[in-house]
Amino acid sequence: MLETNLARIRKLAKQKDRENWAFRTNLKGCDLRPREIDAIVHRLWALVSSNIDCRTCGNCCRELGAAMEADDITRMAEAEHLTPAEFERKYLDKTNEKGKFVVRQRPCPFLAGTACRHYDIRPKSCAEFPFLHKRDFTTRSIMVLWNLPLCPIVYNVYELLKQEVAHIELIRRVARQEDIE
C-alpha cells in the first residue's frame, strides 16, 4: 500500500531520517552497479507514479521554487498575457546559473488547487519533477532525500528501493556463501 498522506509522510520521513541517510551511504558502496540501481529506481518510479497522480497533491508547487529557462519563460509569459521581460519582473528571481531563473513566490503563483493552471505547458523542471526517471540516481541522492518528505512519489520509491536493495544484497550474500561452501 502506497503512502499518500503528506502529514504522515513528513512524520515518517523525520522518524526515518538516520535510516534514510544510512541507506544512501550503503547504496553508494553496495555491490549493485549504478546502472542496476538506476534500472530499479526507474521501474519503481514508473510503478509508483502510475498509482499517484501529482495533480491531486501539488505539494511541490507549495514547497519548492520552479526553475525556469528562456523557453519556459516564453511559454508561461504568453499564457499569462505578458512579455517575457514582464513575466521575469513579476514572478522570477535570477539564479547563479546563467539563463536560469526560479519562481520567487511560494506557493507557486500558478498553482490552482492542487495542479498548475498551465499544466500542459508547465516548466521543464516541473514536468520532470521528482527527477527519478533520470540516470545516476546515486549521485543525485541528496536531492532525493531533500524531496522525500515533500513528495509521495519520492517517499514511496525510496521505501520500496530500500526493501528491494536489501533483498538483492541478501540473495547475493547467500549465493556467495554457497559458492564458498
Number of C-alpha atoms within 10 A of each C-alpha: 4 14 13 16 11 16 11 13 19 17 12 14 19 14 11 12 15 11 13 18 14 11 18 20 13 12 21 16 11 15 13 15 13 17 13 11 20 19 15 18 22 19 15 22 23 15 13 19 17 11 11 16 12 17 13 11 18 20 18 21 21 16 15 18 20 21 20 25 15 13 12 17 23 18 17 21 18 12 13 14 11 14 16 19 12 13 17 19 10 13 17 21 17 15 12 8 7 8 10 15 22 17 20 17 18 15 17 19 14 19 17 14 11 15 17 18 14 15 13 8 14 19 20 14 15 19 12 12 16 19 17 23 17 12 16 13 23 18 12 13 18 13 12 21 18 11 19 25 21 21 24 27 28 24 25 22 25 22 15 18 19 16 11 15 19 15 12 13 14 12 12 14 12 12 12 11 10 9 8 7 6
